[in-house]
């Protein structure tokens, strides 16, 4: 009975980060839909990024002060610098590079380059010794092949169309009644050869920026393992940077006005949900499973956006999107299988060490062994945030 209970605990422990990342990708997909609707209603997207991070700061800072008021480690200059980098790479810079790349190239090209995030993160994680290549093991091969398969599926999803069809008609079109924005950001005059080349570099810069954020976030979580507080620091730093940038490039104060419309809703949703609570989930997953684990879920948002666009934006699916989506899911499964094998190997190694050093450890319950492994894998002596958050009801 105890063995079955421990096996259930292992399954729950493995599935919890997966479920969180699927939720995160659903939230990101919804943000993409709302971005499209807000852009078609004429909103300046640079200002939208600024508002989004301000909304995030407004909701996450109070939560961090309440839930982690007695558990935060000392805020050092190193942590502040890492928070500045997180706000830059994971907030203001990546969002604005994404938008400019979208303006100067096309949504198809930006979607294709965004799918390079797992590959870039994989290379960076190995370079910073956050992941092991381990091609001699089945787990290492599964991670590498799964990453390649996922990227290949995303490319097929983006570039190969084929016959088009609809899932079913919901008679809902969120773009109905909105006029396309007439601002320079949507003008075809920006699509010259030179601008397209610049946009390509900006889109690639967005990929590198997002991957760098995952790496810095993994480093920061070791020194400052408080997910609400680290997200609050990211939001504050990112909002300062994005507001300063938006003020420099947009002097028309009428563009900053938000009414009770889709502009306000998009800014609030993007800030509170995506840049707020979702980043908390990602921070937790980065600390528990590493940056590669988080990055391989990125192409999944393509599938979700395609389905949502078919249902709510009156767009059609294609044979390429279905085939590419299947490859994305297969690649994701292979990486998750490789990560789970590595985790089980770590559990077995720690258990064997315990048995050799302390024979009585063999009689420990499996749940206690899992706790020892979880503590060992965290490689962190500052776990007071998570422990106290459980008492305060703020634990993820």
SVG drawing of the C-alpha trace seen along z (x, -y; Angstrom):
<svg xmlns="http://www.w3.org/2000/svg" viewBox="-23 -64 53 66">
<polyline fill="none" stroke="black" stroke-width="0.4" points="0.0,0.0 2.8,-2.3 4.6,-1.5 1.5,-2.4 1.2,-5.6 4.9,-6.6 4.5,-5.7 1.5,-8.0 3.5,-10.7 6.2,-10.3 3.6,-10.6 2.1,-13.7 5.6,-15.2 6.4,-14.6 3.1,-15.8 2.8,-19.0 5.3,-21.1 3.9,-19.7 0.4,-20.8 1.7,-24.2 3.5,-24.7 0.5,-23.7 -1.5,-26.3 1.2,-28.9 1.1,-28.2 -2.7,-28.5 -2.3,-31.9 0.3,-32.9 -1.9,-31.8 -4.8,-33.9 -2.4,-36.9 -1.5,-36.5 -5.2,-36.5 -5.9,-39.6 -2.8,-41.3 -4.1,-40.8 -7.5,-42.3 -5.9,-45.2 -3.6,-46.0 -6.5,-45.9 -8.4,-48.3 -5.5,-50.8 -3.5,-50.5 0.2,-51.3 1.9,-48.0 4.9,-49.6 2.5,-51.4 0.7,-48.1 4.0,-46.4 4.5,-49.3 0.9,-49.0 1.2,-45.2 4.3,-45.3 2.8,-48.1 -0.3,-46.0 1.9,-43.0 3.8,-45.1 0.5,-46.4 -0.7,-42.8 2.5,-40.9 4.2,-43.3 1.4,-43.3 1.2,-39.5 5.0,-39.1 4.9,-41.5 2.1,-39.5 2.9,-35.9 6.7,-36.2 6.9,-38.9 8.8,-36.8 10.7,-34.5 12.6,-36.5 16.4,-36.3 18.5,-39.5 18.2,-41.5 21.8,-41.9 23.3,-43.9 23.8,-40.6 20.1,-39.7 19.1,-43.3 21.4,-43.0 19.9,-39.6 16.4,-41.1 17.4,-43.9 18.5,-41.4 15.4,-39.4 13.2,-42.5 15.3,-43.3 15.5,-39.9 12.2,-38.5 10.1,-41.7 10.9,-45.0 13.5,-43.9 12.0,-40.6 8.5,-42.0 9.6,-45.1 11.9,-43.1 9.0,-40.7 6.7,-43.6 9.3,-45.3 10.2,-42.1 6.5,-41.5 6.1,-44.9 9.2,-44.7 8.7,-41.1 5.5,-39.1 3.7,-37.1 4.7,-33.9 8.4,-34.7 8.3,-35.8 6.3,-32.6 9.0,-30.5 11.9,-32.2 10.1,-31.9 10.3,-28.2 14.1,-28.3 13.8,-29.1 14.2,-25.5 17.3,-25.0 18.9,-28.3 18.0,-27.5 19.4,-24.0 22.7,-25.3 22.9,-28.1 21.9,-25.6 24.7,-23.3 27.2,-26.2 26.2,-27.4 26.2,-23.8 22.6,-23.8 22.0,-20.8 24.1,-17.8 24.2,-16.6 24.8,-13.0 24.5,-11.6 25.7,-8.2 22.4,-7.7 18.9,-7.1 17.7,-10.2 20.3,-12.5 19.4,-11.2 15.7,-11.6 16.2,-15.3 18.2,-16.1 16.0,-14.3 12.8,-15.6 14.1,-19.2 14.9,-18.7 11.6,-17.0 9.7,-19.8 11.5,-22.5 10.9,-20.6 7.2,-20.3 7.0,-24.0 8.6,-24.8 6.2,-22.6 3.4,-24.1 4.5,-27.6 5.6,-27.2 3.6,-24.2 -0.1,-24.8 -1.9,-22.3 -5.7,-21.8 -7.6,-24.1 -10.5,-23.2 -12.4,-24.4 -12.9,-22.4 -16.5,-23.6 -18.3,-26.9 -18.8,-28.8 -20.3,-31.8 -17.8,-33.9 -15.4,-36.4 -13.6,-38.7 -12.2,-40.8 -15.6,-41.7 -16.2,-45.4 -12.5,-46.3 -10.7,-48.2 -7.1,-47.4 -4.7,-49.9 -3.6,-52.6 -0.5,-53.5 2.9,-53.3 3.5,-50.1 1.0,-48.3 2.0,-50.0 3.4,-48.0 6.0,-50.7 8.1,-49.2 8.4,-46.0 11.4,-47.0 14.3,-44.6 16.5,-46.5 13.6,-46.7 12.9,-43.0 16.6,-42.2 16.5,-44.4 13.3,-42.8 14.9,-39.4 17.7,-40.3 15.2,-41.8 13.1,-38.6 16.2,-36.5 17.2,-38.9 13.9,-38.2 14.6,-34.5 18.0,-35.0 16.6,-37.4 13.9,-35.0 16.4,-32.1 18.8,-34.3 16.0,-35.2 15.4,-31.5 19.1,-31.1 19.3,-34.2 16.1,-33.1 17.6,-29.7 20.7,-31.4 18.6,-33.9 16.3,-31.3 19.3,-29.7 20.2,-32.9 16.6,-34.2 14.2,-31.2 11.1,-33.3 8.9,-33.1 6.5,-35.9 9.3,-38.3 11.5,-37.5 8.5,-38.0 7.8,-41.3 11.3,-42.4 11.2,-41.4 7.9,-43.3 9.1,-46.5 12.4,-46.5 10.7,-45.7 8.0,-48.3 10.5,-51.0 12.5,-50.1 9.4,-49.7 7.8,-53.0 11.1,-54.8 11.4,-53.3 7.7,-54.0 8.0,-57.6 11.1,-58.1 9.4,-56.8 5.7,-57.8 5.1,-61.5 1.4,-61.5 -0.4,-61.4 -3.7,-60.4 -2.1,-57.0 -1.7,-56.4 -5.4,-56.7 -7.2,-53.5 -11.0,-53.3 -13.3,-50.5 -12.5,-48.5 -10.3,-45.8 -7.2,-47.9 -7.7,-48.0 -8.7,-44.3 -5.6,-43.2 -3.2,-45.3 -4.8,-44.0 -4.9,-40.4 -1.4,-40.5 -0.1,-42.1 -2.0,-40.2 -2.2,-36.8 0.7,-36.5 3.4,-38.7 2.2,-38.1 0.9,-34.7 2.3,-32.8 5.8,-34.1 5.5,-32.9 4.7,-29.4 7.6,-29.6 10.0,-30.7 9.0,-27.7 9.3,-25.3 12.7,-26.7 14.0,-26.1 12.5,-22.6 13.2,-21.3 15.6,-23.7 15.3,-26.2 15.2,-23.5 12.1,-21.9 10.3,-25.3 11.5,-26.2 10.3,-23.0 6.7,-24.0 7.0,-27.1 5.9,-25.6 2.8,-24.2 1.4,-27.7 1.4,-27.5 -1.1,-24.6 -3.3,-26.4 -3.3,-29.7 -4.2,-27.9 -7.2,-26.1 -8.3,-29.3 -8.0,-31.3 -10.1,-28.8 -12.8,-28.9 -12.8,-32.6 -11.1,-34.5 -12.8,-32.7 -9.5,-31.4 -8.9,-28.0 -6.6,-25.2 -4.5,-23.5 -3.0,-20.0 0.4,-21.4 -0.7,-22.8 -2.2,-19.4 0.9,-17.4 3.2,-20.0 1.2,-20.0 1.5,-16.2 5.3,-16.5 5.4,-19.2 3.5,-17.1 5.8,-14.0 8.9,-16.1 7.6,-17.5 6.8,-13.9 10.4,-12.8 12.0,-15.6 9.7,-15.0 10.5,-11.3 14.3,-12.1 13.9,-14.5 11.8,-11.9 14.5,-9.2 17.2,-11.6 15.1,-12.3 14.5,-8.6 18.2,-7.9 19.0,-10.6 16.4,-9.1 18.0,-5.7 21.5,-7.0 20.6,-8.9 18.7,-5.8 21.7,-3.6 24.0,-6.0 21.7,-6.1 21.6,-2.3 25.4,-2.0 26.0,-4.7 23.1,-3.9 21.6,-0.4 18.6,-1.6 17.7,-4.0 16.5,-1.0 13.5,-0.9 12.5,-4.5 9.2,-5.2 9.4,-6.0 7.9,-9.4 10.7,-10.3 13.3,-9.3 11.5,-11.4 11.8,-14.4 15.5,-13.8 16.0,-13.8 13.8,-16.9 16.0,-18.7 19.2,-17.4 18.1,-18.5 17.2,-22.0 20.9,-22.7 19.7,-25.5 20.1,-26.2 17.6,-29.1 14.3,-27.2 12.6,-29.3 10.4,-31.1 8.7,-27.8 8.4,-26.5 6.8,-29.6 4.6,-30.0 3.1,-26.6 2.1,-28.0 0.8,-31.2 -1.2,-29.4 1.0,-30.9 2.9,-27.9 2.7,-26.8"/>
</svg>
